[in-house]
Amino acid sequence: MNRKIANVRPVLEKMDGSGIRRMFALTRNRADAVDLLLGEPDFATAPPVVSAAVDALQAGHTRYVSNLGIEPLRLAISHYLSTFERSVDPERICVTASGINAVSVACMALIESGSRVITFTPQWPHHAALSRFLGAHVSEVELLPTKQGWKLDDDWLAGFDLSGVGVIITCSPGNPTGFVLTRKQQTELLAASRRYGFWIIADEVYERLTFESEIAPSFLDITDSDDNVIVINSFSKAWSMTGWRLGWIVAPRRITTNIGKVIELTTSCAPPFVQLAGIAALQTGESEIRNQRRLFVENKDLMIDSLSRIPGICFAPPMGGMYVFCGHTEVQDADHFCEKLLELGGVAVAPGSAFGKSGSDKFRICFARRRATVEEGCRRLQTYLESVVRARIDA
């Protein structure tokens, strides 16, 4: 019998697998390795949050709920935002099954095949990859490393014909660079959106992990409720809830019904017992966030001091987030370097190639760990790099 064999979409065949996940698989076989790979805090979720989820499960909160989230959580998010003088009607809030799901839902709602999308690089790969998967033409704006941190050229908007742009996706504070959009840059981007009519998708999941203030500048500080802006956040980072998979979107009220349709097509709803745990996180988590931020600042300073002692290394200090994005004179192929560093040096870090072509000779180190782990990781990294340099000199 003749049989036709079909394949998946060509765009999917051409997509690279996640370099971070590939390293994660390798790391699982190395129990002795120092794990500075994944972007997640090295602490358990706070006990009140866990207790709230257990209580919710025992109370039977295990059934379908509204696509847009349960009303008590939407109210709790609105109240949380109001503590930072951000007035957001609960009707504008859409609960999602993780921050990455929020990005996916927003992109699926706004990006059409053939449209033009602008992202930044180096930047978390999902933004550009999903845009291309949806058929968009992606233009990437390069961030620039400086002694003060990664920067965006203030004149970058002048280099684009924005009349053909459908969506601009920002990530601030940024992964992997720790880049933070300034208020001036946000204001200029918003003015351009109002003039040309394109959407801004603002990924702000690291906003509580900033080193110069309690919270990073947000588009919510400057937008009107009907602006073409979607702001994304997540419980994963600030509340140490990476595995819980809970996030949210703030969008103009006129499109929330349609966002609900996309949520229906993807997850139907976030689990109700997880949503109830999210309420507990918002109500009890401020002290945890402050303690975590203090530790991250200490770890960031420790890592910068340690890296500065390694000959040949280069990096721009992060202004937020939980990473340092590095280069070294001996690193040309990030994937090969990270594999060898794990194999011979006993340290797991993320290959910079996962964050765009501009990161092909760099690597990302996560400092969201206990201090002793960060110290040992830096020590092993320095030992390995010094051995590589000696081997080249001796060759």
N, C-alpha and C positions, 0 to 999 in steps of 0.2 A: 504494500500500500504506500502510495506517495503521501508524504506528510510535509506540510509547510511549517517551518519552525520560526516563530516570531521572536523578536527581541524587545528589550526595553527601549525607551526613548533614546535617540542618539545623544541628546544633551546630557543624559544621565551617564551614558557610557563614557563620555569625555570628561566627566567631573572626576577630580582627584579625591581619593578617600582622605579622611581627616588624618593629618600627620600627628596630631595630638593623641587621637585614639589609637593610632598605630604604636606610638611610644607607650601608651597606657597598657596595651596588651603585652608589650615586651617587659614592662616594669612589674607586671603581676608575677612574672617568673623569677623576680629578683627580690626576695624578702629582705636581703641585706642592703638594698639600695636606699639612699636618702631621696625621698620623693619631694621634689620641688617642681612637679610637672603640672598637675591639674589646678585650675583656678577655683579652689574651695578652701574655706577656713579649716584649720586643723583642730576644731573643737566640736563637741557634740551640740546638737540643738538644745536650747535652754529647757530645763525641766518643766516650767509652766506650759510651754508649747506642746511638749510631748504629752503631758497630762491632759491637755485640752483635746488632743486627738484621740487619746484612749477613751476619755469620757464620751466623746462624740460617737465613737464606734460602739461603745456599750449601750448608748442611747438609741442606736439604730439609724444614725445619719449616714446611710450607705446607698441611698437611692439617687436617681436623677434629680437635678435641680435646674434652675434657669440657665440658659446658655451664657448669660452675662454675669452670672455669679449670684450668690445669695445676698439679699438686701442688707443683712447685718454686716457683712464684710465690706460691701460697697460703702456703707455709711462709715465704717471704721477707717477705711482708706481715706475717705473725704476728711474725716476728723484729723487723721494723722497729717495730711497735707496742710490742713489749716494751722497746725502748730508751727509751720514755717511760712505763714502768711500767704499760703497758696489756696485761694478759694475755688474749689472744684465741686460742682453739683454731683451728687452720687449718680445721677442719670448719665453722666459722661464717663463713668468708670466701667470698664469691662474686665472681668476676672478671667484669667487664662491659666492653662495647665503648664505653667513655667514661663520664664522670661523668653526663652527661645521660641516657645509657642506664640507668645505675644508678637515677636518679630515676624514670625511666619504668617500669622493671621493678618497683621498690618500690611505686609507685602502682598499677600494674596488678594487683599481687598483693594489695593491701590495700583499695583503694577500690571500693565498689559503687555502682551507680546509686541515687540517692536518699539516700546517706549524707551526713554533715556533715563538712566539712573546715575547719580553721582554718589560715590562713597569716598572714604579716605583710606590711606594706606601708610604704614601698616595698621591693620584694623582686624577685629574679630572676623573670621572668614565667612560666617553665615550670611552677613549682609550682602556681599557681592555674589556669593555662590547661589543664594536663593533667587536673587534678582536675575541672574543669568539663566537659572533653571526655569524661571517664568517667562523667558524670552526677551528680556530687556537687554539693551546695549549699555554696558557699564563703563563709566569713566571714573578713574581713580585719581584723587588729588593726594600728592605726597606730603606727608608731615616731615618736618625737618628737625633733626637732633641738634640741640644747642646745649651750652653749659648750664642753662637755666631750666632745661627740660625740652620735650618735644613741642614744636610750635607749628602753627598754621600760618603761612604767609598772609599778612593782612590784605594783600591785593589779589588774592586768589580768585575772587569772584569776577574781577575785571577780565580774567582770561577765558571766560566761558560765555557762549551764546545761550543764555538761560531760557530763551523763548521756546526751546525744544525739550526742556527738561520736565519730566513727570514727577520724580521723587528725588530728594536728597536725603541720605541716611547718615546721621551723625552718631558717634559713640563717645560720650564724655561724662565722666572720666573714661579714658580709653583703655582698651585691652588690645595689644600688649604693652602700650607705650606709657600709660599714665597721663597722656595728654588731656588737658582740660580746655574746652572752649571758653574764651573770655566773654564777658557780658557784651562787649562791643561787637564781637564776632557773631554772637547770637542775634543781637539787634539788627545787624546788617543782613544776616541771612533771612530773618523774619521779614524785613522790609522788601527784600527781593522776592520772597514767596508771595507777599501781598501784591506786588507789582506784576509778576509773571504767572501766578496761579499754580505753581508747583506745590507739592506736598513736602513737608519735613517729617521724617520719622526719627525721633530723638531717643536713642537707647541710653537711658540714664540709670542702669542697674547698679553702677558703682558710686552713685552720688553721695552716699554717706561715708564713703572711704576716700576722703580727700584730706590733704595734709596742711592746707592753709586756712581752712575754715571748717565749721561743723558740717556743712553740706555744700555741695558744688552748685554753681549757677545752673538754673533750670530754665527751659523754655516756658515752663508754667509761670515763672516770675514775670514774664513780659507779654504773654499772648492773651488775646481776647478769646472768649469761649467758642467763637465761630471761625477762628483762624485755621488755615490748612496745616495743622500741626497735630501729630500723634506722639505722645510721650509714653515711653515704655519703662516699667520697673519690675522688680522681682524680689521675692523673699530670700533668694538663694544666698546672696553674698553677705549683706549686712546682718541678717538674722541667722546665718549659718544653717540654712535649710536647703542645701543644694539638691538632696535626694527627694525632697517633698514635692517638687515640681509645682510651684505656685507663683504666678505673676499677675500683672495688671496693665491695662492700657487706659490712658486718658485721651479721649477723642472728642471732636465736636459732636454735640448731641444729634445733629442731623444724620450722622453716619453710624451711630451705635447699633441700630437695628440691623444694618447690613453687616457690621462686624459680627453680630450675633449669628448671622447666617453662616459666616465662614467658620466660626467656632463650632457650630452644629455639624458642618461638613468634616471637621478634623477631630474634635474630641467630645463634642456634645456639651461637656461642662467639666470644670475642675471638680475633683472629688469633694463632696460636702464636708467630710470629716477633716480634710486638709484645709478647707476654707475656714472652718471653725478654729483650727490651730493657728491660722493666719491672723485671726482676730486677737488671739492671746499674744501672739508675737508683737502686734502693733501696740497692745495695751500694756505689756510688761517688759518690752525689749530694750528700752532706751539705755538702761545701765549697762546691758550686755554690749550694745553698740559702742558706747563710749569706751568701755574697757577694751573691746576689740580694736577700735581705732587707735587707742594709746599703744597697744602692743604692736600694731602694724607700723606706726610711726617709728617705734624703737627698732623693729626689725628692718625697716627700710633704711634707717640710718646705719645700722650694723652692716647690712649688705653693701651699701654704697661705700662704707669705709673699707670693708674687706675686698671688694672688687677693685677699689682704687689702688690697692697694694699689688695687684697682679700686672706685671709688665705686658704690654700689647693689647690690653683690653680697652674697649671704648663703650660708652653708654651715655645716655642723657637721663638725668634723675627724674623719676616719675613725680607728677604733681597730685596724683590720686591713684586709686585702684590697689592692686596687690602684686605688681610685677615690676621687674627691671628687665628691659630689652637690651641685649648686649651684642657686641661684635668682638672679634679678636683677630689679630693678624694671622693666626693659624687656621682660621675658620673660613673656608670658601664654600663648602657644601654643608648646609645646616643639618640636613637629614643624616648624612654620614657622621658628622661630628657628634650629634646627640646619641646615635647608636653606640659609637665608640666610648663616649663619656659614660654611658650606662654600663657597657660591657667591662671596660678597663678601669674606670674611675669610680663606679658605684654611685653615680648621681643621675637622677632622672630630671630632665628639663624638656621644654617644648621647642621643636624646631621652628625657627623664624619663617621658614617657607610656608608654614600653615597660615600666615597672616598676609600673604601677598608676595609678589615677586621682589619687592624691595627688602624683604626679610630673608632672602635665600642664603645670606651669609651671616645670619644672626640667630640668637636663641633667647628664649624667654624663661626667666627664673621667677617662681612664685615664692613670695616671702610670707604668705599667710599660714605660717607654721609656728610651732613652739620655738622659743629662742634657741634652745640647744640644737634643734634640727637645722635651723638656718645656719648656725655657726659651723656645724659639721659639714653641711652641704658646701659652704663657701671654702672650707679647708680642703675638702676633696677636689673641688673644682680647681683650686689653685695648684694643688699637687699634680693633677692630671695635665693641666695646661703647661706647667713647667717641664713635665716629662716629655710632652710633645715637642716643645722648643728644643730641649736637649737632644732628642732623637734626630731632629732636623739638622742641628749643628754638627752632630757626630757623624751624620751620614756622608 
